[in-house]
Amino acid sequence: MVGESTEAISHESEAILVPPQVSYLIDWGKRDFVGFWDWAARKAMEDIYWRKVWDKTFEWGDKTFYWYIGGITNISYNALDYKILKGYGNKAALIYENGETGDRRVVTYNDLLYLVEKYAAALRGMGVRKGDRVLIYMPTRIESVALMLATARIGAIHTVVFAGFSSGALADRIELAKPKWVFTQDYNLRRGKLVELKTVVDEAIKIAEGKAEIERVVVFKSGYTDKEAPMIRGRDILWEEWLDHAKEGDSRVEWVESNDPLFILPTSGTTAKPKPTVQKHGGYQVYVYTMGKWVYDLNPSDIWFCTSDIGWIVGHSYVVYGPLLAGATSVIYDGVPDYPRPDMWWDVIERNRVTGFWTSPTGARILMKLGTEQARKHDLSSVIKVFTAGEPLNPPVLKWLMYDVFEGRVPVIDHMWQTETSGPLVANPYGLGMYPIKPGSAGMGVPGVHVEVVDPETGKPVGPGHKGVVIVRNPFPGLTSTLWGDPERYWRSYWDTSPALSGVYFTGDSAYIDKDGYIYFVGRADEVIKISAHRIGTAEVESALISHPAVAEAAVIGVPDELRGEVALGLVVLKPGYEPSEDLKKELIEHVRKHYGPIVVFKGIEFVGSLPKTRSGKIMRRVIRNLWSGKPLGDLSTLEDESAIEEVKKAIERLRREEASKEQ
């Protein structure tokens, strides 16, 4: 098996040798990305069926691009029907583990197809048609995965929203996708506490009133409580009532053109509203499958455990679609790693004989904090590969996993990608032939994706050790080609961000590259925070703060955190008549949790008299970040009021004093 050597980590004195087959593919992808991805898609036909092969591999459109034009396919068919034709019918497709209740359930490919066909017929019977949007606000479970696949099967478009978002965040996503149908669960459990999901949906629909027309809310009863969820007559129906619609529908596959939308997945950006990225049947399935093979070596013998929720892109690509396209078994988990016991994930790995383990660096740091002894309780000998992504994996954590937990026999591979890319962008291709791991680096650009670190002022590649921004020279099949309903915003956000970067895909990340070509990510060029691998727009958090009646202005930045990667630091200007207090700080934090979601974790909130802004009124978050980190403030020529700098300095000093007193 690739990567079994205990000498996986490189030493600086060693010459780095990229395997010839990897080097060849990387070079080919840079020279001829269209020819490369035509070849890759044809190679993927072993597991991906096209009812009609494409007429043209790629072409540019107006502020967009298209892949495999004229090709007819369906990703749901390829994930299930086609795998059953290949003989996987009685093989486990999904293993459901509920950490809160201890429930475990296994469904085969045959079982899952049966469920998906039933759901597809019920969707059609309810009136859902090709191109309609279906919003899913449910935890990770077999029913929600089957609903995703059923929506894709009939050519409709799913929008899955993480079932931890607040009503305000959910309302934004309802407004963007404008679904007519919402599927939810009555309640969920987190750390033994009941979470009222249906109530969140009701509040979100009220907030979005007039901006989206919801015809039906379908409610799945969890069985976690006897408490009845509120139901609105004429709009809300129970899951069983919805399934009765199957009599009026049919379960046939809707064959779609390669560029027909598969799903909308909003991602946080630098403005108050999320960016609704779009993925399409043809390009997405080719990319997710190919990267699954090349980066993860996903194959039918794998018992694959990715800890992501289905509400994130990782959950879409490597909990649901990627493993099924490869014919693997996917372990889907609802719960947290340390409740009700501190060894929950290790127990899941041992019980299911997991071969591939994928988690975020935050997840890895939590496991490390819980202690090596929790891992040692379990037989982890089935594991042959471990992957992390979401933010950079700290070298001590990587080494802990590789050597303390897995005793040097298993590679731990950090890599990088985004919601917009649908799969790995920078990685070490375990499935093709690894090159040595350098702790702190995400690897190199994957084959077929021309990644560079460039100077943002000139657009030219930087030299080794010099920081720049990460761009991609060419489109690739997994890259979102538009934002739902807003092609202009798409082009401005990604392909025309500045004169120097016009015509290249701008990732929004800062990095440097070393002499061997390894890329080290150091932060973001935009205003997005990654808390526990969750990408959160500062403007969305600021909007939540400003919605409080006491707040006049707010600025939010991300600051480093040992456990979560980053947490939020909020600076708040109060309205007249309100006084700063510790109670108000706590109230504001709870307000954000209610209006955005509990995934926003604060380093602290401090009150200031004014914020550093340009003369045109834009908040200079760069200045706040540099004041926090102690870096030079840079160009202040556009600063409106210098006294705001002193305000921020004093606020940071107060927060540091509070932290020091807590530690004592």
CORHUBEL-V198148 format. One record per residue. RES is the residue in one small letter. NEAR is the number of other C-alpha atoms within 10 Angstrom. Layout:
res,near
RES,NEAR
RES,NEAR
This chain:
res,near
m,10
v,15
g,19
e,13
s,13
t,13
e,13
a,20
i,17
s,14
h,12
e,8
s,6
e,8
a,10
i,16
l,11
v,15
p,12
p,11
q,10
v,19
s,12
y,12
l,16
i,20
d,15
w,15
g,20
k,17
r,13
d,12
f,22
v,21
g,14
f,20
w,25
d,17
w,12
a,15
a,21
r,14
k,13
a,18
m,12
e,10
d,17
i,24
y,18
w,19
r,13
k,13
v,16
w,19
d,10
k,14
t,20
f,20
e,12
w,11
g,9
d,8
k,15
t,17
f,17
y,21
w,27
y,23
i,18
g,17
g,20
i,21
t,26
n,27
i,29
s,28
y,23
n,24
a,26
l,27
d,18
y,19
k,22
i,19
l,10
k,12
g,11
y,19
g,20
n,12
k,19
a,20
a,28
l,27
i,21
y,19
e,22
n,18
g,23
e,19
t,13
g,9
d,10
r,12
r,12
v,16
v,18
t,19
y,25
n,19
d,17
l,23
l,23
y,15
l,18
v,25
e,22
k,22
y,28
a,32
a,25
a,24
l,27
r,23
g,20
m,18
g,14
v,22
r,16
k,18
g,17
d,18
r,25
v,26
l,26
i,26
y,25
m,28
p,26
t,23
r,19
i,19
e,16
s,20
v,24
a,22
l,22
m,28
l,28
a,28
t,29
a,27
r,28
i,28
g,29
a,24
i,28
h,25
t,27
v,28
v,24
f,20
a,23
g,22
f,22
s,22
s,24
g,24
a,21
l,27
a,24
d,20
r,26
i,28
e,19
l,23
a,23
k,20
p,22
k,18
w,21
v,23
f,23
t,24
q,25
d,26
y,24
n,24
l,20
r,15
r,13
g,11
k,10
l,12
v,17
e,15
l,24
k,24
t,16
v,22
v,25
d,16
e,16
a,21
i,23
k,14
i,18
a,21
e,14
g,9
k,15
a,18
e,15
i,16
e,12
r,18
v,26
v,23
v,24
f,20
k,18
s,12
g,10
y,12
t,13
d,8
k,9
e,9
a,16
p,12
m,17
i,11
r,7
g,9
r,12
d,18
i,17
l,17
w,16
e,12
e,13
w,20
l,18
d,15
h,20
a,20
k,12
e,13
g,19
d,18
s,20
r,13
v,18
e,18
w,20
v,25
e,22
s,27
n,22
d,22
p,23
l,29
f,29
i,26
l,24
p,26
t,20
s,21
g,22
t,17
t,15
a,16
k,19
p,20
k,25
p,24
t,23
v,25
q,28
k,26
h,24
g,30
g,24
y,30
q,30
v,27
y,26
v,25
y,24
t,24
m,24
g,24
k,20
w,21
v,24
y,25
d,21
l,28
n,18
p,17
s,11
d,20
i,26
w,30
f,27
c,24
t,23
s,22
d,23
i,29
g,22
w,20
i,22
v,27
g,21
h,23
s,22
y,27
v,28
v,24
y,25
g,28
p,29
l,27
l,29
a,26
g,28
a,23
t,28
s,25
v,25
i,27
y,26
d,22
g,24
v,18
p,22
d,15
y,15
p,16
r,13
p,18
d,21
m,19
w,24
w,19
d,19
v,19
i,23
e,18
r,12
n,15
r,18
v,23
t,20
g,21
f,21
w,24
t,19
s,24
p,25
t,27
g,21
a,22
r,23
i,17
l,22
m,21
k,12
l,15
g,14
t,15
e,12
q,18
a,23
r,14
k,12
h,15
d,14
l,19
s,14
s,14
v,21
i,20
k,25
v,22
f,22
t,23
a,22
g,22
e,26
p,23
l,25
n,18
p,14
p,13
v,21
l,25
k,18
w,18
l,23
m,22
y,16
d,16
v,19
f,21
e,12
g,19
r,19
v,22
p,29
v,28
i,29
d,30
h,28
m,24
w,19
q,17
t,22
e,23
t,23
s,25
g,26
p,25
l,24
v,24
a,27
n,30
p,26
y,22
g,18
l,18
g,19
m,21
y,20
p,22
i,21
k,21
p,21
g,19
s,27
a,26
g,27
m,25
g,23
v,22
p,26
g,26
v,25
h,22
v,21
e,23
v,25
v,24
d,19
p,22
e,12
t,12
g,19
k,14
p,17
v,18
g,15
p,15
g,13
h,14
k,19
g,25
v,26
v,25
i,24
v,19
r,16
n,18
p,23
f,25
p,28
g,26
l,25
t,23
s,28
t,22
l,23
w,20
g,13
d,13
p,15
e,13
r,16
y,21
w,20
r,14
s,19
y,21
w,20
d,18
t,17
s,16
p,11
a,15
l,22
s,15
g,16
v,17
y,21
f,22
t,21
g,18
d,17
s,21
a,21
y,23
i,25
d,13
k,10
d,12
g,14
y,21
i,28
y,24
f,23
v,17
g,19
r,17
a,17
d,16
e,20
v,24
i,27
k,22
i,25
s,22
a,21
h,20
r,20
i,23
g,26
t,27
a,22
e,24
v,24
e,22
s,21
a,24
l,28
i,21
s,16
h,15
p,10
a,19
v,19
a,15
e,20
a,24
a,23
v,28
i,23
g,25
v,18
p,17
d,14
e,10
l,17
r,21
g,22
e,23
v,24
a,23
l,24
g,23
l,26
v,26
v,20
l,21
k,13
p,9
g,6
y,12
e,10
p,14
s,11
e,10
d,8
l,15
k,17
k,12
e,13
l,22
i,20
e,15
h,17
v,26
r,19
k,17
h,22
y,23
g,22
p,14
i,17
v,21
v,17
f,17
k,17
g,18
i,23
e,20
f,21
v,20
g,15
s,20
l,27
p,25
k,20
t,15
r,12
s,9
g,11
k,13
i,19
m,16
r,19
r,16
v,21
i,23
r,17
n,13
l,17
w,18
s,11
g,9
k,10
p,9
l,13
g,9
d,8
l,14
s,8
t,12
l,20
e,17
d,14
e,12
s,13
a,17
i,19
e,16
e,17
v,23
k,14
k,15
a,18
i,20
e,12
r,13
l,16
r,14
r,12
e,12
e,13
a,10
s,9
k,8
e,7
q,5
